[in-house]
Amino acid sequence: MLYHFERPARSTKSVVVLLGMIGLLAMLMLVFQASWIILSFGGIITLPLLWDIVANSVAQVTLDENTISWTMGRKIVVVERRDIDRIRFDTRLDGSRKITLFLNYGGKRVVAPPCTPPIKDIESVLKAAGITYEIRHFHLL
C-alpha cells in the first residue's frame, strides 16, 4: 500500500453544527413561537448530519500498486491504475476540494468529497508512483 487516508464522519465540526442547529430550532420555538412546519423542516434538514454522527461511518481513500479505491459508508469504488490517464485536483471558490480521475477510455470518476485527502499529503505519493496529476485552483465547475 502506497497511501491510505481515513476520515471519520464524527468530527468536532459536525457535532458543533448539529448542536448549533438544534439550538437555533429551540430558540425559534421558545422565543419566536415558530410554527411546527418551520421547526419540522429545520429538523428534517439536520437528519443526514445526525445519521452521520450516530453511524460514525468512515470515509477512506487507498492507493496501492494496482488500484486506487475509496470507501464511504457502504459504497466502495475501485479503479485500476492502468485505466487512469491523469488525476486532477480542483479547489473551488468555497474552499472545497474535488478529485477527478480521467480514464484512458474517455470516462471519468469523481472521488466522493468526504474521501478527499489533503493534496499536500497525496501529491508526493502520486509523483513517486509516476501518476500524472494536475492542480487547478479556484475552478468554478
The first five atom37 places (N, CA, C, CB, O) and aatype in JSON, in Angstrom:
{
  "aatype": [12, 10, 18, 8, 13, 6, 1, 14, 0, 1, 15, 16, 11, 15, 19, 19, 19, 10, 10, 7, 12, 9, 7, 10, 10, 0, 12, 10, 12, 10, 19, 13, 5, 0, 15, 17, 9, 9, 10, 15, 13, 7, 7, 9, 9, 16, 10, 14, 10, 10, 17, 3, 9, 19, 0, 2, 15, 19, 0, 5, 19, 16, 10, 3, 6, 2, 16, 9, 15, 17, 16, 12, 7, 1, 11, 9, 19, 19, 19, 6, 1, 1, 3, 9, 3, 1, 9, 1, 13, 3, 16, 1, 10, 3, 7, 15, 1, 11, 9, 16, 10, 13, 10, 2, 18, 7, 7, 11, 1, 19, 19, 0, 14, 14, 4, 16, 14, 14, 9, 11, 3, 9, 6, 15, 19, 10, 11, 0, 0, 7, 9, 16, 18, 6, 9, 1, 8, 13, 8, 10, 10],
  "atom_mask": [
    [1, 1, 1, 1, 1],
    [1, 1, 1, 1, 1],
    [1, 1, 1, 1, 1],
    [1, 1, 1, 1, 1],
    [1, 1, 1, 1, 1],
    [1, 1, 1, 1, 1],
    [1, 1, 1, 1, 1],
    [1, 1, 1, 1, 1],
    [1, 1, 1, 1, 1],
    [1, 1, 1, 1, 1],
    [1, 1, 1, 1, 1],
    [1, 1, 1, 1, 1],
    [1, 1, 1, 1, 1],
    [1, 1, 1, 1, 1],
    [1, 1, 1, 1, 1],
    [1, 1, 1, 1, 1],
    [1, 1, 1, 1, 1],
    [1, 1, 1, 1, 1],
    [1, 1, 1, 1, 1],
    [1, 1, 1, 0, 1],
    [1, 1, 1, 1, 1],
    [1, 1, 1, 1, 1],
    [1, 1, 1, 0, 1],
    [1, 1, 1, 1, 1],
    [1, 1, 1, 1, 1],
    [1, 1, 1, 1, 1],
    [1, 1, 1, 1, 1],
    [1, 1, 1, 1, 1],
    [1, 1, 1, 1, 1],
    [1, 1, 1, 1, 1],
    [1, 1, 1, 1, 1],
    [1, 1, 1, 1, 1],
    [1, 1, 1, 1, 1],
    [1, 1, 1, 1, 1],
    [1, 1, 1, 1, 1],
    [1, 1, 1, 1, 1],
    [1, 1, 1, 1, 1],
    [1, 1, 1, 1, 1],
    [1, 1, 1, 1, 1],
    [1, 1, 1, 1, 1],
    [1, 1, 1, 1, 1],
    [1, 1, 1, 0, 1],
    [1, 1, 1, 0, 1],
    [1, 1, 1, 1, 1],
    [1, 1, 1, 1, 1],
    [1, 1, 1, 1, 1],
    [1, 1, 1, 1, 1],
    [1, 1, 1, 1, 1],
    [1, 1, 1, 1, 1],
    [1, 1, 1, 1, 1],
    [1, 1, 1, 1, 1],
    [1, 1, 1, 1, 1],
    [1, 1, 1, 1, 1],
    [1, 1, 1, 1, 1],
    [1, 1, 1, 1, 1],
    [1, 1, 1, 1, 1],
    [1, 1, 1, 1, 1],
    [1, 1, 1, 1, 1],
    [1, 1, 1, 1, 1],
    [1, 1, 1, 1, 1],
    [1, 1, 1, 1, 1],
    [1, 1, 1, 1, 1],
    [1, 1, 1, 1, 1],
    [1, 1, 1, 1, 1],
    [1, 1, 1, 1, 1],
    [1, 1, 1, 1, 1],
    [1, 1, 1, 1, 1],
    [1, 1, 1, 1, 1],
    [1, 1, 1, 1, 1],
    [1, 1, 1, 1, 1],
    [1, 1, 1, 1, 1],
    [1, 1, 1, 1, 1],
    [1, 1, 1, 0, 1],
    [1, 1, 1, 1, 1],
    [1, 1, 1, 1, 1],
    [1, 1, 1, 1, 1],
    [1, 1, 1, 1, 1],
    [1, 1, 1, 1, 1],
    [1, 1, 1, 1, 1],
    [1, 1, 1, 1, 1],
    [1, 1, 1, 1, 1],
    [1, 1, 1, 1, 1],
    [1, 1, 1, 1, 1],
    [1, 1, 1, 1, 1],
    [1, 1, 1, 1, 1],
    [1, 1, 1, 1, 1],
    [1, 1, 1, 1, 1],
    [1, 1, 1, 1, 1],
    [1, 1, 1, 1, 1],
    [1, 1, 1, 1, 1],
    [1, 1, 1, 1, 1],
    [1, 1, 1, 1, 1],
    [1, 1, 1, 1, 1],
    [1, 1, 1, 1, 1],
    [1, 1, 1, 0, 1],
    [1, 1, 1, 1, 1],
    [1, 1, 1, 1, 1],
    [1, 1, 1, 1, 1],
    [1, 1, 1, 1, 1],
    [1, 1, 1, 1, 1],
    [1, 1, 1, 1, 1],
    [1, 1, 1, 1, 1],
    [1, 1, 1, 1, 1],
    [1, 1, 1, 1, 1],
    [1, 1, 1, 1, 1],
    [1, 1, 1, 0, 1],
    [1, 1, 1, 0, 1],
    [1, 1, 1, 1, 1],
    [1, 1, 1, 1, 1],
    [1, 1, 1, 1, 1],
    [1, 1, 1, 1, 1],
    [1, 1, 1, 1, 1],
    [1, 1, 1, 1, 1],
    [1, 1, 1, 1, 1],
    [1, 1, 1, 1, 1],
    [1, 1, 1, 1, 1],
    [1, 1, 1, 1, 1],
    [1, 1, 1, 1, 1],
    [1, 1, 1, 1, 1],
    [1, 1, 1, 1, 1],
    [1, 1, 1, 1, 1],
    [1, 1, 1, 1, 1],
    [1, 1, 1, 1, 1],
    [1, 1, 1, 1, 1],
    [1, 1, 1, 1, 1],
    [1, 1, 1, 1, 1],
    [1, 1, 1, 1, 1],
    [1, 1, 1, 1, 1],
    [1, 1, 1, 1, 1],
    [1, 1, 1, 0, 1],
    [1, 1, 1, 1, 1],
    [1, 1, 1, 1, 1],
    [1, 1, 1, 1, 1],
    [1, 1, 1, 1, 1],
    [1, 1, 1, 1, 1],
    [1, 1, 1, 1, 1],
    [1, 1, 1, 1, 1],
    [1, 1, 1, 1, 1],
    [1, 1, 1, 1, 1],
    [1, 1, 1, 1, 1],
    [1, 1, 1, 1, 1]
  ],
  "atom_positions": [
    [[0.85, -1.17, 0.0], [0.0, 0.0, 0.0], [0.89, 1.24, 0.0], [-0.96, 0.0, 1.22], [1.77, 1.4, 0.85]],
    [[0.65, 2.11, -0.97], [1.45, 3.32, -1.09], [0.91, 4.46, -0.23], [1.51, 3.75, -2.53], [1.67, 5.25, 0.33]],
    [[-0.42, 4.55, -0.13], [-1.03, 5.66, 0.6], [-2.4, 5.24, 1.11], [-1.15, 6.92, -0.3], [-3.15, 4.55, 0.42]],
    [[-2.72, 5.67, 2.32], [-4.03, 5.41, 2.89], [-4.45, 6.64, 3.7], [-4.02, 4.12, 3.78], [-3.69, 7.13, 4.52]],
    [[-5.67, 7.12, 3.46], [-6.22, 8.26, 4.19], [-7.59, 7.88, 4.7], [-6.29, 9.54, 3.29], [-8.39, 7.28, 3.98]],
    [[-7.86, 8.23, 5.94], [-9.13, 7.85, 6.56], [-9.67, 9.04, 7.36], [-8.96, 6.61, 7.48], [-8.93, 9.72, 8.07]],
    [[-10.98, 9.27, 7.23], [-11.62, 10.37, 7.95], [-12.94, 9.87, 8.54], [-11.86, 11.61, 7.02], [-13.81, 9.42, 7.79]],
    [[-13.1, 9.94, 9.87], [-14.39, 9.54, 10.45], [-15.44, 10.62, 10.22], [-14.24, 9.27, 11.96], [-15.12, 11.81, 10.13]],
    [[-16.7, 10.2, 10.14], [-17.79, 11.15, 9.94], [-18.04, 11.98, 11.19], [-19.08, 10.42, 9.53], [-18.49, 13.12, 11.11]],
    [[-17.75, 11.4, 12.33], [-17.98, 12.11, 13.59], [-16.78, 13.0, 13.89], [-18.22, 11.1, 14.76], [-15.73, 12.54, 14.32]],
    [[-16.96, 14.29, 13.65], [-15.9, 15.25, 13.91], [-16.44, 16.37, 14.81], [-15.33, 15.83, 12.59], [-17.65, 16.51, 14.98]],
    [[-15.53, 17.13, 15.36], [-15.93, 18.24, 16.22], [-16.77, 19.24, 15.44], [-14.69, 18.93, 16.81], [-17.75, 19.78, 15.95]],
    [[-16.38, 19.49, 14.19], [-17.11, 20.45, 13.35], [-18.56, 20.02, 13.13], [-16.4, 20.61, 12.0], [-19.48, 20.83, 13.25]],
    [[-18.76, 18.73, 12.82], [-20.12, 18.27, 12.55], [-20.97, 18.28, 13.82], [-20.1, 16.87, 11.94], [-22.16, 18.59, 13.76]],
    [[-20.4, 17.95, 14.95], [-21.14, 17.97, 16.22], [-21.51, 19.41, 16.58], [-20.31, 17.34, 17.36], [-22.63, 19.66, 17.04]],
    [[-20.6, 20.36, 16.37], [-20.89, 21.76, 16.67], [-22.0, 22.28, 15.75], [-19.61, 22.63, 16.5], [-22.89, 23.01, 16.21]],
    [[-21.96, 21.92, 14.48], [-23.01, 22.36, 13.55], [-24.35, 21.78, 13.96], [-22.66, 21.93, 12.1], [-25.36, 22.48, 13.96]],
    [[-24.38, 20.5, 14.32], [-25.63, 19.87, 14.75], [-26.17, 20.53, 16.02], [-25.43, 18.37, 14.99], [-27.37, 20.83, 16.09]],
    [[-25.33, 20.75, 17.01], [-25.78, 21.41, 18.24], [-26.24, 22.84, 17.98], [-24.66, 21.4, 19.28], [-27.2, 23.31, 18.6]],
    [[-25.56, 23.54, 17.07], [-25.98, 24.89, 16.71], [-27.35, 24.9, 16.05], [0.0, 0.0, 0.0], [-28.18, 25.77, 16.32]],
    [[-27.59, 23.93, 15.2], [-28.9, 23.83, 14.53], [-30.0, 23.5, 15.53], [-28.87, 22.77, 13.4], [-31.09, 24.06, 15.47]],
    [[-29.71, 22.59, 16.45], [-30.69, 22.25, 17.49], [-30.96, 23.47, 18.36], [-30.19, 21.06, 18.36], [-32.11, 23.74, 18.73]],
    [[-29.91, 24.22, 18.7], [-30.08, 25.45, 19.48], [-30.91, 26.49, 18.76], [0.0, 0.0, 0.0], [-31.75, 27.16, 19.36]],
    [[-30.67, 26.62, 17.46], [-31.45, 27.56, 16.65], [-32.92, 27.16, 16.62], [-30.9, 27.63, 15.23], [-33.8, 28.01, 16.77]],
    [[-33.19, 25.87, 16.44], [-34.58, 25.4, 16.43], [-35.24, 25.62, 17.78], [-34.65, 23.92, 16.05], [-36.41, 26.0, 17.85]],
    [[-34.49, 25.38, 18.88], [-35.04, 25.61, 20.22], [-35.35, 27.09, 20.42], [-34.06, 25.11, 21.3], [-36.38, 27.44, 21.0]],
    [[-34.46, 27.97, 19.95], [-34.69, 29.41, 20.08], [-35.92, 29.83, 19.27], [-33.44, 30.2, 19.63], [-36.74, 30.62, 19.73]],
    [[-36.03, 29.29, 18.06], [-37.2, 29.62, 17.23], [-38.49, 29.18, 17.92], [-37.1, 28.96, 15.84], [-39.51, 29.87, 17.86]],
    [[-38.44, 28.02, 18.59], [-39.62, 27.5, 19.24], [-39.96, 28.3, 20.51], [-39.42, 26.03, 19.58], [-41.12, 28.67, 20.72]],
    [[-38.96, 28.57, 21.35], [-39.22, 29.2, 22.64], [-39.39, 30.72, 22.55], [-38.09, 28.88, 23.59], [-40.3, 31.27, 23.17]],
    [[-38.54, 31.38, 21.79], [-38.57, 32.84, 21.75], [-39.59, 33.36, 20.73], [-37.19, 33.38, 21.43], [-40.38, 34.26, 21.02]],
    [[-39.55, 32.79, 19.54], [-40.39, 33.31, 18.47], [-41.67, 32.5, 18.26], [-39.62, 33.34, 17.19], [-42.5, 32.87, 17.42]],
    [[-41.84, 31.41, 19.0], [-43.0, 30.54, 18.9], [-43.28, 30.18, 17.43], [-44.24, 31.22, 19.53], [-44.38, 30.39, 16.9]],
    [[-42.24, 29.64, 16.82], [-42.31, 29.3, 15.39], [-43.33, 28.18, 15.15], [-40.93, 28.87, 14.87], [-43.62, 27.38, 16.03]],
    [[-43.83, 28.16, 13.96], [-44.79, 27.15, 13.54], [-44.12, 25.77, 13.54], [-45.35, 27.48, 12.15], [-42.92, 25.66, 13.33]],
    [[-44.92, 24.73, 13.78], [-44.37, 23.38, 13.79], [-43.89, 22.97, 12.4], [-45.42, 22.38, 14.29], [-43.04, 22.09, 12.28]],
    [[-44.41, 23.6, 11.36], [-43.97, 23.3, 9.99], [-42.53, 23.77, 9.8], [-44.91, 23.96, 8.95], [-41.7, 23.05, 9.23]],
    [[-42.23, 24.97, 10.27], [-40.87, 25.51, 10.16], [-39.91, 24.66, 11.0], [-40.82, 26.99, 10.61], [-38.82, 24.33, 10.55]],
    [[-40.33, 24.32, 12.22], [-39.48, 23.51, 13.09], [-39.25, 22.11, 12.51], [-40.1, 23.4, 14.48], [-38.13, 21.59, 12.59]],
    [[-40.28, 21.51, 11.94], [-40.1, 20.17, 11.38], [-39.21, 20.22, 10.14], [-41.46, 19.55, 11.04], [-38.42, 19.3, 9.91]],
    [[-39.33, 21.28, 9.32], [-38.44, 21.42, 8.17], [-36.99, 21.56, 8.64], [-38.84, 22.65, 7.32], [-36.09, 20.93, 8.08]],
    [[-36.77, 22.37, 9.67], [-35.41, 22.51, 10.23], [-34.9, 21.21, 10.81], [0.0, 0.0, 0.0], [-33.71, 20.9, 10.69]],
    [[-35.78, 20.44, 11.43], [-35.38, 19.14, 11.96], [-35.06, 18.14, 10.87], [0.0, 0.0, 0.0], [-34.13, 17.34, 11.0]],
    [[-35.81, 18.19, 9.8], [-35.59, 17.24, 8.69], [-34.24, 17.49, 8.02], [-36.71, 17.36, 7.64], [-33.55, 16.53, 7.65]],
    [[-33.85, 18.75, 7.87], [-32.58, 19.01, 7.19], [-31.37, 18.66, 8.07], [-32.5, 20.46, 6.78], [-30.25, 18.58, 7.56]],
    [[-31.59, 18.45, 9.36], [-30.48, 18.03, 10.22], [-30.34, 16.5, 10.28], [-30.67, 18.58, 11.62], [-29.34, 16.01, 10.8]],
    [[-31.31, 15.76, 9.77], [-31.27, 14.29, 9.87], [-30.05, 13.65, 9.2], [-32.51, 13.72, 9.26], [-29.47, 12.74, 9.8]],
    [[-29.63, 14.06, 7.99], [-28.43, 13.43, 7.43], [-27.18, 13.62, 8.28], [-28.17, 13.97, 6.04], [-26.38, 12.71, 8.43]],
    [[-27.02, 14.82, 8.84], [-25.88, 15.07, 9.72], [-25.98, 14.23, 10.98], [-25.79, 16.56, 10.07], [-24.98, 13.67, 11.44]],
    [[-27.17, 14.14, 11.56], [-27.38, 13.31, 12.74], [-27.06, 11.85, 12.45], [-28.82, 13.45, 13.24], [-26.43, 11.17, 13.26]],
    [[-27.49, 11.37, 11.27], [-27.19, 9.98, 10.9], [-25.69, 9.75, 10.76], [-27.91, 9.62, 9.58], [-25.18, 8.72, 11.2]],
    [[-24.98, 10.7, 10.15], [-23.53, 10.56, 10.01], [-22.84, 10.49, 11.37], [-22.96, 11.73, 9.21], [-21.9, 9.71, 11.56]],
    [[-23.3, 11.29, 12.32], [-22.69, 11.3, 13.64], [-23.01, 10.01, 14.39], [-23.17, 12.51, 14.44], [-22.12, 9.45, 15.04]],
    [[-24.24, 9.54, 14.33], [-24.63, 8.32, 15.04], [-23.96, 7.09, 14.43], [-26.17, 8.15, 15.02], [-23.42, 6.26, 15.15]],
    [[-23.98, 6.97, 13.1], [-23.4, 5.8, 12.44], [-21.88, 5.82, 12.48], [-23.88, 5.72, 10.99], [-21.24, 4.77, 12.48]],
    [[-21.29, 7.02, 12.51], [-19.85, 7.21, 12.52], [-19.16, 6.4, 11.42], [-19.27, 6.83, 13.89], [-18.19, 5.69, 11.67]],
    [[-19.7, 6.51, 10.21], [-19.09, 5.82, 9.09], [-17.72, 6.44, 8.78], [-20.01, 5.88, 7.83], [-17.45, 7.58, 9.15]],
    [[-16.88, 5.67, 8.13], [-15.53, 6.12, 7.83], [-15.39, 6.31, 6.32], [-14.48, 5.1, 8.35], [-15.77, 5.44, 5.54]],
    [[-14.86, 7.45, 5.93], [-14.54, 7.71, 4.53], [-13.05, 7.52, 4.37], [-15.0, 9.15, 4.08], [-12.26, 8.06, 5.14]],
    [[-12.65, 6.76, 3.35], [-11.23, 6.5, 3.17], [-10.87, 6.38, 1.7], [-10.83, 5.24, 3.91], [-11.7, 6.03, 0.87]],
    [[-9.62, 6.68, 1.41], [-9.08, 6.51, 0.07], [-7.75, 5.75, 0.21], [-8.88, 7.89, -0.67], [-6.96, 6.03, 1.12]],
    [[-7.53, 4.8, -0.7], [-6.33, 3.97, -0.65], [-5.71, 3.9, -2.04], [-6.66, 2.54, -0.13], [-6.39, 3.69, -3.04]],
    [[-4.41, 4.09, -2.08], [-3.64, 3.96, -3.31], [-2.63, 2.85, -3.09], [-2.95, 5.31, -3.71], [-1.77, 2.95, -2.21]],
    [[-2.71, 1.8, -3.9], [-1.7, 0.74, -3.8], [-1.07, 0.53, -5.17], [-2.34, -0.58, -3.28], [-1.27, 1.33, -6.09]],
    [[-0.32, -0.53, -5.31], [0.44, -0.76, -6.54], [-0.45, -0.91, -7.78], [1.3, -1.99, -6.39], [-0.03, -0.54, -8.88]],
    [[-1.66, -1.44, -7.62], [-2.51, -1.74, -8.78], [-3.8, -0.93, -8.84], [-2.85, -3.17, -8.77], [-4.38, -0.81, -9.93]],
    [[-4.27, -0.39, -7.74], [-5.59, 0.26, -7.73], [-5.59, 1.55, -6.92], [-6.63, -0.7, -7.17], [-4.72, 1.79, -6.09]],
    [[-6.6, 2.36, -7.2], [-7.0, 3.47, -6.33], [-8.43, 3.16, -5.94], [-6.86, 4.9, -7.06], [-9.27, 2.92, -6.79]],
    [[-8.7, 3.17, -4.65], [-10.05, 2.87, -4.18], [-10.47, 3.86, -3.12], [-10.13, 1.43, -3.64], [-9.64, 4.43, -2.41]],
    [[-11.77, 4.07, -3.03], [-12.31, 4.89, -1.95], [-13.59, 4.27, -1.45], [-12.56, 6.34, -2.42], [-14.34, 3.63, -2.18]],
    [[-13.82, 4.48, -0.17], [-14.96, 3.9, 0.52], [-15.64, 5.0, 1.33], [-14.53, 2.71, 1.44], [-14.99, 5.78, 2.02]],
    [[-16.96, 5.03, 1.22], [-17.74, 5.96, 2.02], [-19.01, 5.24, 2.45], [-18.07, 7.27, 1.21], [-19.9, 5.01, 1.64]],
    [[-19.07, 4.88, 3.72], [-20.2, 4.09, 4.2], [-20.16, 2.72, 3.57], [0.0, 0.0, 0.0], [-19.18, 1.99, 3.7]],
    [[-21.23, 2.35, 2.87], [-21.29, 1.05, 2.2], [-20.81, 1.09, 0.76], [-22.7, 0.53, 2.24], [-20.66, 0.05, 0.12]],
    [[-20.56, 2.28, 0.25], [-20.15, 2.42, -1.15], [-18.64, 2.24, -1.28], [-20.58, 3.81, -1.71], [-17.87, 2.92, -0.61]],
    [[-18.24, 1.32, -2.15], [-16.83, 1.06, -2.41], [-16.59, 1.2, -3.9], [-16.41, -0.36, -1.89], [-17.29, 0.57, -4.7]],
    [[-15.61, 2.01, -4.28], [-15.26, 2.21, -5.68], [-13.79, 1.84, -5.85], [-15.54, 3.68, -6.14], [-12.94, 2.31, -5.09]],
    [[-13.49, 1.0, -6.85], [-12.12, 0.59, -7.14], [-11.84, 0.89, -8.6], [-11.9, -0.92, -6.82], [-12.6, 0.5, -9.48]],
    [[-10.72, 1.58, -8.86], [-10.29, 1.89, -10.23], [-8.87, 1.35, -10.39], [-10.37, 3.44, -10.53], [-7.99, 1.63, -9.58]],
    [[-8.66, 0.59, -11.44], [-7.33, 0.07, -11.74], [-6.41, 1.21, -12.16], [-7.4, -1.02, -12.84], [-6.82, 2.09, -12.92]],
    [[-5.17, 1.2, -11.67], [-4.23, 2.26, -12.03], [-3.92, 2.27, -13.52], [-2.94, 2.1, -11.26], [-3.67, 3.34, -14.09]],
    [[-3.94, 1.12, -14.16], [-3.63, 1.08, -15.6], [-4.73, 1.76, -16.42], [-3.46, -0.38, -16.06], [-4.49, 2.11, -17.58]],
    [[-5.92, 1.95, -15.84], [-7.03, 2.61, -16.53], [-7.01, 4.13, -16.38], [-8.34, 2.07, -16.03], [-7.79, 4.82, -17.03]],
    [[-6.12, 4.66, -15.53], [-6.11, 6.09, -15.22], [-5.15, 6.82, -16.14], [-5.71, 6.33, -13.75], [-3.97, 6.48, -16.23]],
    [[-5.67, 7.82, -16.85], [-4.84, 8.68, -17.7], [-4.17, 9.75, -16.86], [-5.69, 9.32, -18.82], [-2.95, 9.94, -16.93]],
    [[-4.97, 10.46, -16.06], [-4.43, 11.51, -15.18], [-5.42, 11.77, -14.05], [-4.13, 12.82, -15.97], [-6.57, 11.35, -14.11]],
    [[-4.95, 12.48, -13.04], [-5.78, 12.87, -11.9], [-5.76, 14.4, -11.81], [-5.28, 12.21, -10.55], [-4.7, 15.02, -11.93]],
    [[-6.93, 14.99, -11.59], [-7.0, 16.43, -11.46], [-7.56, 16.81, -10.1], [-7.86, 17.04, -12.59], [-8.59, 16.28, -9.67]],
    [[-6.87, 17.72, -9.43], [-7.31, 18.27, -8.15], [-7.86, 19.66, -8.41], [-6.15, 18.29, -7.09], [-7.14, 20.53, -8.91]],
    [[-9.12, 19.89, -8.07], [-9.74, 21.21, -8.23], [-10.03, 21.8, -6.86], [-11.04, 21.11, -9.07], [-10.56, 21.13, -5.98]],
    [[-9.66, 23.08, -6.69], [-10.06, 23.83, -5.5], [-11.14, 24.79, -5.95], [-8.83, 24.58, -4.83], [-10.93, 25.6, -6.85]],
    [[-12.29, 24.7, -5.32], [-13.41, 25.56, -5.7], [-13.38, 26.86, -4.91], [-14.74, 24.84, -5.49], [-12.61, 26.99, -3.95]],
    [[-14.21, 27.8, -5.3], [-14.23, 29.11, -4.64], [-14.65, 29.03, -3.17], [-15.16, 30.03, -5.37], [-14.25, 29.87, -2.37]],
    [[-15.44, 28.02, -2.82], [-15.85, 27.87, -1.43], [-14.8, 27.16, -0.59], [-17.16, 27.12, -1.35], [-15.02, 26.91, 0.59]],
    [[-13.65, 26.82, -1.2], [-12.56, 26.17, -0.47], [-12.62, 24.66, -0.5], [0.0, 0.0, 0.0], [-11.69, 24.0, -0.04]],
    [[-13.69, 24.09, -1.03], [-13.8, 22.63, -1.07], [-12.88, 22.08, -2.16], [-15.25, 22.2, -1.33], [-12.51, 22.78, -3.1]],
    [[-12.53, 20.82, -2.0], [-11.63, 20.15, -2.94], [-12.38, 19.08, -3.7], [-10.42, 19.55, -2.21], [-13.31, 18.47, -3.17]],
    [[-11.98, 18.85, -4.94], [-12.58, 17.82, -5.76], [-11.46, 17.09, -6.49], [-13.61, 18.42, -6.77], [-10.56, 17.71, -7.05]],
    [[-11.52, 15.76, -6.47], [-10.54, 14.94, -7.18], [-11.27, 14.2, -8.29], [-9.8, 13.94, -6.22], [-12.26, 13.51, -8.04]],
    [[-10.78, 14.36, -9.52], [-11.36, 13.69, -10.67], [-10.31, 12.79, -11.3], [-11.91, 14.71, -11.7], [-9.2, 13.23, -11.58]],
    [[-10.67, 11.52, -11.52], [-9.8, 10.58, -12.21], [-10.25, 10.52, -13.67], [-9.84, 9.16, -11.55], [-11.39, 10.15, -13.95]],
    [[-9.37, 10.89, -14.59], [-9.67, 10.79, -16.01], [-9.14, 9.45, -16.5], [-9.04, 11.99, -16.82], [-7.97, 9.13, -16.31]],
    [[-10.02, 8.69, -17.13], [-9.68, 7.33, -17.53], [-9.21, 7.28, -18.98], [-10.86, 6.41, -17.33], [-9.54, 8.16, -19.78]],
    [[-8.45, 6.26, -19.3], [-7.87, 6.11, -20.65], [-8.92, 6.04, -21.74], [-7.0, 4.88, -20.7], [-8.69, 6.53, -22.85]],
    [[-10.05, 5.46, -21.46], [-11.09, 5.28, -22.48], [-12.05, 6.46, -22.57], [-11.86, 4.02, -22.19], [-13.09, 6.36, -23.22]],
    [[-11.72, 7.57, -21.92], [-12.51, 8.79, -22.06], [-13.46, 9.07, -20.91], [0.0, 0.0, 0.0], [-14.0, 10.17, -20.83]],
    [[-13.68, 8.12, -20.04], [-14.58, 8.35, -18.91], [-13.88, 9.06, -17.77], [0.0, 0.0, 0.0], [-12.68, 9.34, -17.84]],
    [[-14.62, 9.36, -16.75], [-14.02, 9.96, -15.56], [-14.79, 9.53, -14.33], [-13.99, 11.49, -15.67], [-15.98, 9.23, -14.4]],
    [[-14.1, 9.51, -13.2], [-14.69, 9.18, -11.91], [-14.32, 10.28, -10.93], [-14.21, 7.77, -11.4], [-13.17, 10.72, -10.89]],
    [[-15.28, 10.7, -10.14], [-15.05, 11.74, -9.14], [-15.01, 11.07, -7.77], [-16.16, 12.85, -9.2], [-15.91, 10.31, -7.41]],
    [[-13.95, 11.36, -7.02], [-13.82, 10.82, -5.67], [-14.83, 11.54, -4.78], [-12.36, 10.99, -5.13], [-14.96, 12.76, -4.84]],
    [[-15.53, 10.78, -3.95], [-16.54, 11.35, -3.05], [-15.88, 12.41, -2.15], [-17.21, 10.24, -2.19], [-14.79, 12.17, -1.62]],
    [[-16.51, 13.58, -1.96], [-15.9, 14.66, -1.18], [-15.42, 14.27, 0.23], [-16.88, 15.77, -1.05], [-14.36, 14.74, 0.63]],
    [[-16.14, 13.45, 1.0], [-15.6, 13.09, 2.31], [-14.31, 12.27, 2.25], [-16.63, 12.33, 3.09], [-13.57, 12.22, 3.23]],
    [[-14.05, 11.63, 1.13], [-12.85, 10.8, 0.97], [-11.63, 11.6, 0.54], [-13.11, 9.7, -0.03], [-10.52, 11.07, 0.51]],
    [[-11.81, 12.86, 0.2], [-10.72, 13.66, -0.36], [-9.64, 13.93, 0.69], [-11.27, 14.98, -0.91], [-9.91, 14.56, 1.71]],
    [[-8.41, 13.46, 0.42], [-7.32, 13.7, 1.36], [-6.69, 15.08, 1.13], [-6.24, 12.61, 1.24], [-6.97, 15.71, 0.11]],
    [[-5.87, 15.54, 2.05], [-5.13, 16.79, 1.81], [-4.21, 16.61, 0.6], [-4.3, 17.19, 3.07], [-3.51, 15.61, 0.49]],
    [[-4.21, 17.57, -0.3], [-3.45, 17.45, -1.54], [-1.95, 17.36, -1.26], [-3.73, 18.65, -2.46], [-1.24, 16.62, -1.95]],
    [[-1.46, 18.08, -0.27], [-0.03, 18.04, 0.04], [0.42, 16.63, 0.42], [0.3, 19.01, 1.16], [1.54, 16.23, 0.12]],
    [[-0.46, 15.89, 1.09], [-0.1, 14.53, 1.51], [0.0, 13.57, 0.33], [-1.12, 14.01, 2.5], [0.94, 12.79, 0.25]],
    [[-0.95, 13.63, -0.57], [-1.01, 12.65, -1.66], [-0.16, 13.05, -2.87], [-2.44, 12.45, -2.1], [0.17, 12.2, -3.7]],
    [[0.19, 14.33, -2.97], [0.95, 14.8, -4.13], [2.3, 14.09, -4.26], [1.17, 16.3, -4.03], [2.67, 13.66, -5.35]],
    [[3.03, 13.97, -3.17], [4.35, 13.31, -3.23], [4.22, 11.82, -3.56], [5.1, 13.49, -1.91], [5.08, 11.26, -4.22]],
    [[3.15, 11.19, -3.09], [2.92, 9.78, -3.37], [2.62, 9.57, -4.85], [1.75, 9.23, -2.52], [3.14, 8.64, -5.47]],
    [[1.8, 10.45, -5.44], [1.5, 10.35, -6.86], [2.74, 10.58, -7.71], [0.41, 11.35, -7.24], [2.95, 9.9, -8.71]],
    [[3.56, 11.54, -7.3], [4.79, 11.82, -8.03], [5.72, 10.6, -7.98], [5.5, 13.06, -7.46], [6.3, 10.23, -9.01]],
    [[5.87, 9.98, -6.81], [6.72, 8.81, -6.68], [6.19, 7.6, -7.44], [6.88, 8.46, -5.22], [6.96, 6.78, -7.93]],
    [[4.85, 7.5, -7.54], [4.24, 6.38, -8.26], [4.2, 6.6, -9.77], [2.83, 6.14, -7.74], [3.85, 5.68, -10.51]],
    [[4.56, 7.8, -10.23], [4.57, 8.08, -11.66], [3.2, 8.33, -12.25], [0.0, 0.0, 0.0], [3.0, 8.14, -13.45]],
    [[2.25, 8.75, -11.42], [0.9, 9.05, -11.9], [0.82, 10.52, -12.25], [-0.17, 8.67, -10.82], [1.19, 11.38, -11.44]],
    [[0.35, 10.82, -13.45], [0.22, 12.2, -13.9], [-0.93, 12.88, -13.18], [0.02, 12.26, -15.44], [-2.03, 12.32, -13.07]],
    [[-0.68, 14.08, -12.68], [-1.73, 14.83, -12.0], [-1.58, 16.31, -12.3], [-1.69, 14.58, -10.47], [-0.51, 16.77, -12.68]],
    [[-2.66, 17.03, -12.11], [-2.64, 18.48, -12.25], [-3.47, 19.09, -11.13], [-3.19, 18.91, -13.64], [-4.41, 18.48, -10.63]],
    [[-3.08, 20.3, -10.74], [-3.77, 21.0, -9.66], [-4.34, 22.29, -10.23], [-2.81, 21.29, -8.45], [-3.6, 23.1, -10.8]],
    [[-5.63, 22.49, -10.06], [-6.31, 23.72, -10.5], [-6.88, 24.42, -9.28], [-7.44, 23.41, -11.54], [-7.6, 23.82, -8.49]],
    [[-6.55, 25.68, -9.14], [-7.06, 26.45, -8.01], [-8.24, 27.3, -8.45], [-5.95, 27.34, -7.42], [-8.22, 27.91, -9.52]],
    [[-9.26, 27.35, -7.62], [-10.43, 28.19, -7.8], [-11.1, 27.97, -9.14], [-10.05, 29.63, -7.65], [-11.27, 28.9, -9.94]],
    [[-11.47, 26.75, -9.37], [-12.21, 26.37, -10.57], [-13.69, 26.39, -10.25], [-11.76, 24.96, -11.09], [-14.11, 25.81, -9.24]],
    [[-14.5, 27.04, -11.06], [-15.92, 27.22, -10.74], [-16.73, 25.95, -10.89], [-16.51, 28.27, -11.62], [-17.62, 25.72, -10.07]],
    [[-16.48, 25.12, -11.87], [-17.31, 23.94, -12.11], [-16.58, 22.66, -11.85], [-17.83, 23.93, -13.51], [-17.15, 21.58, -12.01]]
  ]
}
